[in-house]
Amino acid sequence: MLKKAIVTGGAVALLSTLAVGLPAVSYLRCGVTSLTESANDAMPLEWKLKQARQMIGDLKPEIQKNAKRIATEKIEVTRLEKELKETDQRLIKAEEDIERLTDDLNADLPEYTYAGHRYTSAQVKEDVGNRFKRFKTRQATADKLRQMLGARQASLTTAERRMDEMLSAKRQLEVEVENLQARLGALRLAETTSTLALDDSHLSNTRRLLDDIATNIDVQEETLNVDVEYFGEINLDEPNDEDLLDEIASYFGDKDQAEKQEDSSELVAIQLD
């Protein structure tokens, strides 16, 4: 009973640990991913382009390795083609010899002469049988070579196509990097132009500040003049009503005199016409 309780408690503890541990692992993985993405976002564009160029450059060893494999495969295909050609030529010669010997045996002669040597009918039959066995073996070999050659040629064609695709993709990546480099240069130039515009704004602010200073100086100078004219001296004389009346009469008298002179001028002008 005690043993069962211990086992049950251990299982519960293990499940609890897993229940707590799994979210922790998930949070940790999420945090690492977030930090990686933040680092990538903070990476300057110039550095990313440099990294892209480096990655494109890293394709060169792989391309060279594939080129070496293709060259090796071409050599093997050439060897198989040569071997198959020689085998086919031997098969043709062997077939011709077998047919010749068979035709001779069909003549049912007691002896046969070949290259100055005399052979009995039994010897010729035995030789034909051996030649026919070798012919069938060589023909099977030729069939295998032909299959191997076909497979190697198909593999070589696929490898060459993939190599062409890889080189084309590499060239496309290089063109895209150059395009992005040009766009980034234009972007940096636009940012520089924007910075110069901010300098113009600062200059305008300075001009407005100087204008404000000049306006304040003008106001203060005018204020000082007003103070001097109206409030700078003490009036020692008492105001006199007669002086005021004389001033009014003199003002309007001068005005009437000026109007009479204008009327006289107009009259003279009319008489002249």
C-alpha positions in Angstrom: 0.0 0.0 0.0 2.8 2.4 0.9 4.7 1.5 -2.2 1.6 2.2 -4.3 1.2 5.6 -2.6 4.8 6.5 -3.3 4.5 5.6 -6.9 1.3 7.6 -7.3 2.8 10.6 -5.6 5.9 10.4 -7.8 3.7 10.3 -10.9 1.7 13.3 -9.8 4.9 15.2 -9.1 6.3 14.3 -12.5 3.1 15.5 -14.2 3.1 18.7 -12.3 6.8 19.4 -13.2 6.0 18.7 -16.9 2.9 21.0 -16.7 5.1 23.8 -15.4 8.1 23.0 -17.4 6.5 22.9 -20.8 5.2 26.5 -20.7 8.6 27.7 -19.4 10.4 26.1 -22.3 7.8 27.6 -24.7 8.4 31.1 -23.1 12.1 30.7 -23.4 12.0 29.7 -27.0 9.6 32.6 -27.7 12.0 35.0 -26.0 15.0 33.7 -28.0 13.0 34.1 -31.2 12.0 37.6 -30.2 15.5 38.6 -29.4 16.7 37.2 -32.7 14.1 39.1 -34.7 14.9 42.3 -32.7 18.6 41.9 -33.5 17.8 41.4 -37.2 15.6 44.5 -37.2 18.3 46.6 -35.6 21.0 45.4 -38.0 21.9 48.2 -40.5 20.9 47.7 -44.1 24.5 48.1 -45.3 25.5 45.2 -43.0 22.6 43.1 -44.3 23.7 43.8 -47.9 27.3 42.9 -47.0 26.0 39.6 -45.5 24.0 38.9 -48.6 27.1 39.4 -50.8 29.0 37.1 -48.5 26.4 34.4 -48.7 26.4 34.7 -52.5 30.2 34.4 -52.4 29.8 31.3 -50.2 28.0 29.6 -53.2 31.3 29.5 -55.1 32.8 26.5 -53.3 29.5 24.6 -53.7 29.4 25.4 -57.4 33.0 24.3 -57.9 32.2 21.0 -56.1 29.2 20.4 -58.3 31.2 21.3 -61.4 33.8 18.7 -60.4 31.1 16.1 -59.9 29.7 16.9 -63.4 33.2 16.7 -64.9 33.7 13.3 -63.3 30.4 12.1 -64.5 31.2 13.3 -68.0 34.4 11.3 -67.9 32.5 8.2 -66.7 29.9 8.6 -69.4 32.6 8.9 -72.0 34.3 5.7 -70.7 31.0 3.8 -70.8 30.3 5.0 -74.3 33.7 3.8 -75.5 33.3 0.5 -73.7 29.8 0.0 -75.1 31.0 0.8 -78.6 33.9 -1.7 -78.4 31.5 -4.3 -77.0 29.0 -3.8 -79.8 31.8 -4.1 -82.3 32.9 -7.3 -80.8 29.4 -8.6 -80.8 29.0 -7.8 -84.5 32.3 -9.6 -85.3 31.3 -12.6 -83.0 27.9 -12.8 -84.7 29.5 -12.8 -88.1 32.0 -15.6 -87.1 29.2 -17.7 -85.6 27.1 -17.4 -88.7 30.1 -18.4 -90.9 30.9 -21.4 -88.8 27.3 -22.4 -88.7 27.0 -22.2 -92.5 30.1 -24.3 -92.8 28.7 -26.9 -90.4 25.5 -27.0 -92.5 27.7 -28.2 -95.4 28.3 -31.4 -93.3 32.0 -31.8 -94.3 34.3 -34.2 -92.4 37.0 -31.5 -92.1 37.3 -27.7 -92.2 40.2 -25.5 -92.9 40.7 -22.1 -91.3 43.8 -19.9 -91.5 45.8 -22.9 -92.8 44.7 -25.2 -89.9 42.5 -28.3 -90.3 39.6 -29.0 -87.9 37.2 -31.8 -87.6 33.5 -31.3 -87.6 33.3 -32.0 -83.9 36.0 -29.4 -83.2 34.1 -26.8 -85.2 30.8 -27.6 -83.4 32.5 -27.3 -80.0 34.1 -24.0 -81.1 30.7 -22.7 -82.3 29.1 -23.6 -79.0 31.8 -21.8 -77.0 31.6 -18.8 -79.2 27.8 -18.7 -78.9 28.0 -18.8 -75.0 30.6 -16.0 -75.0 28.3 -14.0 -77.4 25.3 -14.3 -75.1 27.4 -13.3 -72.1 28.9 -10.3 -74.0 25.5 -9.3 -75.2 24.1 -9.3 -71.7 27.1 -7.2 -70.7 26.4 -4.8 -73.5 22.8 -4.5 -72.3 23.9 -3.7 -68.8 26.4 -1.2 -70.1 23.7 0.4 -72.2 21.4 0.6 -69.1 24.3 2.1 -67.0 25.1 4.6 -69.8 21.5 5.7 -70.0 21.2 6.2 -66.3 24.5 8.1 -66.2 23.5 10.3 -69.1 20.2 11.1 -67.5 22.0 11.9 -64.2 24.5 14.0 -66.1 21.7 15.9 -67.9 19.9 16.5 -64.6 23.1 17.7 -62.9 23.9 20.1 -65.8 20.4 21.5 -65.7 20.7 22.0 -62.0 24.0 23.7 -62.4 22.6 26.0 -65.0 19.7 26.8 -62.7 22.1 27.4 -59.8 24.3 29.7 -61.9 21.3 31.6 -63.2 20.0 32.0 -59.6 23.4 33.2 -58.5 23.5 35.8 -61.3 19.9 36.9 -60.4 20.9 37.3 -56.7 23.9 39.4 -57.7 21.7 41.6 -59.9 19.2 42.0 -57.0 22.0 42.9 -54.6 23.2 45.6 -57.0 19.7 46.9 -57.4 19.2 47.0 -53.6 22.6 48.7 -53.2 21.5 51.4 -55.7 18.2 51.8 -53.9 19.9 52.1 -50.6 22.3 54.7 -52.0 19.3 56.7 -53.2 17.7 56.3 -49.8 20.8 57.6 -48.0 21.1 60.5 -50.4 17.4 61.4 -49.8 18.1 61.2 -46.0 21.1 63.6 -46.5 18.9 66.0 -48.5 16.3 65.8 -45.7 19.0 66.7 -43.2 20.0 69.7 -45.3 16.4 70.8 -45.3 16.4 70.8 -41.5 19.5 73.0 -41.6 17.5 75.5 -43.8 14.7 75.4 -41.2 17.2 76.2 -38.5 18.5 79.1 -40.6 15.0 80.4 -41.0 14.4 80.2 -37.2 17.6 82.2 -36.7 16.3 84.8 -39.1 13.0 85.1 -37.3 14.9 85.4 -34.0 16.9 88.3 -35.4 13.8 90.0 -36.7 12.2 89.7 -33.3 15.3 91.2 -31.7 15.2 94.1 -34.2 11.5 94.7 -33.5 12.0 94.7 -29.8 14.8 97.2 -30.2 12.6 99.4 -32.4 9.8 99.3 -29.8 12.1 100.2 -27.0 13.7 103.1 -28.9 10.2 104.4 -29.8 9.1 104.1 -26.2 12.2 106.0 -25.1 11.5 108.8 -27.6 7.9 109.1 -26.4 9.1 109.3 -22.8 11.5 112.1 -23.7 9.0 114.1 -25.7 6.1 114.0 -23.4 7.3 113.1 -20.0 11.0 114.1 -20.0 10.5 117.7 -19.0 8.5 119.5 -16.2 5.9 122.1 -17.4 6.6 125.2 -15.3 3.7 127.4 -16.8 0.1 127.2 -15.8 -2.3 126.4 -18.6 -4.1 129.5 -20.0 -7.5 129.4 -21.6 -6.7 132.5 -23.8 -3.7 130.7 -25.2 -6.0 127.8 -26.1 -8.5 130.1 -27.8 -5.7 131.8 -29.7 -4.4 128.5 -30.8 -7.8 127.4 -32.1 -8.4 130.7 -33.9 -5.0 130.6 -35.4 -5.5 127.0 -36.6 -8.8 127.6 -38.3 -7.7 130.9 -39.6 -4.7 129.3 -41.3 -7.0 126.7 -42.7 -9.4 129.3 -44.2 -6.5 131.2 -45.7 -5.3 128.0 -47.4 -8.7 127.3 -48.8 -9.0 130.8 -50.3 -5.6 130.4 -52.0 -6.7 127.1 -53.5 -10.0 128.7 -54.8 -8.0 131.5 -56.3 -5.7 129.1 -58.1 -8.6 127.2 -59.5 -10.2 130.5 -60.8 -7.0 131.5 -62.5 -6.8 128.1 -64.1 -10.4 128.4 -65.5 -9.7 131.9 -66.9 -6.6 130.6 -68.8 -8.7 128.0 -70.5 
